[in-house]
Amino acid sequence: MYRSKVLVLVESTPLVRTIRRALFAAGCETKRIPMDVDALGPELDEGYDIYIVDGDAPSERVDPVLELLRTRVDPARLLLLSQHLDERIGKQIVEGAADNTLAKGGSYAVVREGLDEAELIATCRKILTGRIFGIRRCLRHGMVPIHKERIGRAQERHAALETLQDYLDNLDLPRSLRSSILTVADELIMNAIFNAPARDDGTPKYRDRPRSEDIQLETDEEVELRFCCDGQYLYLSVEDPFGTLDRDTIVRYIGSGLMRRRGQMEEKEQGAGLGLFMVFSSINQLVFNVQRKKRSEIIAGFYVRDGLRGFREAGQSLNFFFTG
Amino acid sequence: MTAIHAIKAYTVDGAITEDTDFSDYLGAPGEVLRLDLSGVARINSCGVREWLNFVRAVEASGGRVILERCSSAIVGQLNLIYNFTGKHGEVCSVLAPYACDDCGHEEDRLIELEAGADVEALTGPSDCPSCNAQMEFADLPDYYLQFFVLG
């Protein structure tokens, strides 16, 4: 990240201070400009590594800025900040303008508006370096162990979920939060077993098989569930060795959630759609790391420090990272 | 003439998943099914699909479902899935998570949902049975009862 250039279009001075401090500490140079297309135009000629924009600024100011950025900047380099991932921010994701949103709730929602500096630095580092995989990048410190469960058969997921349940019980989380976390893990594992595996020609291998079938995966198709907690967030990830997820599919699946619409299930609906929609609706952070045709890792983060209310108020971050 | 429908009551518990079979609950055409969902610990997307197929089958036979004592896992789905109760179903009551900051006691309290009821009043504080301090509703009222507020 050393000497990377970051352009900041954020109006709140305390928030700018947080961003500057965190990114300076991480070795970046930041420049703040007004939320204004006239100010932005010349800067685009200059070229920056990352553009940070406050998505909650009044729409008459932020919308023209985002419109200009959309025509000139790779969405992978645009970082949108929002207190809550609302319909307006969701639209930017759905329409492909931005790949990354960070919750301004971060770890402080209950206390004050503010970014989680660790999340900001980790996200910027991933954008700049392309080193995207690994749940440890999310952690605020490296001192906690990461638990791993390898899953080679569909029914083995129940044992993995029981291990996770024991872990959550020991963390003494609120019961309904435990239930949400288990459901998210279940959905991500099911997705990795039934939807991710593909043949050499790219056609899905198990997608049409009944979900109650105890599919035996090949050794090189096995799925790994990982989980850990740094005291502030609980993270879990599920990785598959296929890398078949693409941005359009993800956005199609979670689009209703992004646009804040309740889902209406059609009789014929099958596959990962509802599962990922449910996942998105139950998390504070959702990160898609994909090395195309090699591997996918989906990381779900849950703010656990302040009970259920803190979890609800901490906002939502969403990140897409694609390589290869 | 008003049709009189038979009412049957069942309890559903555990996890609702791809392995859940609701066919045992399907009875005579036109039956009203009162379902106690207090024991549903969680429900995954396959379970949601099984559930919706079941509700559709009940309604196709002229019946409907009445949901009682819905666990927080079910409340989550009511908030997420627009047609979770079918076209004619209703939700009578839910279990609401309460927690005591003093002694850490957690329990679910029954909330009866009557049309027009005030959400803040429904989720007001109550006495902790463990230490007599005040227990608070542990979630955000407008979030937890979104389906009831939005209708």
Interface residues (C-beta under 8 A of the other chain):
Chain A: P174 R175 S176 S179 S180 L182 T183 D186 E187 M190 P210 R211 S212 R262 G263 Q264 M265 E267 E269 L274 G275 F277 M278 S281 S282 G307 L308 R309 R312 E313
Chain B: T17 E18 D19 A41 R42 I43 N44 S45 C46 V48 R49 L52 N53 R56 S72 A73 G76 N79 L80 I81 Y82 N83 P97 A99 E106 A138 D139 L140 Y143 L150
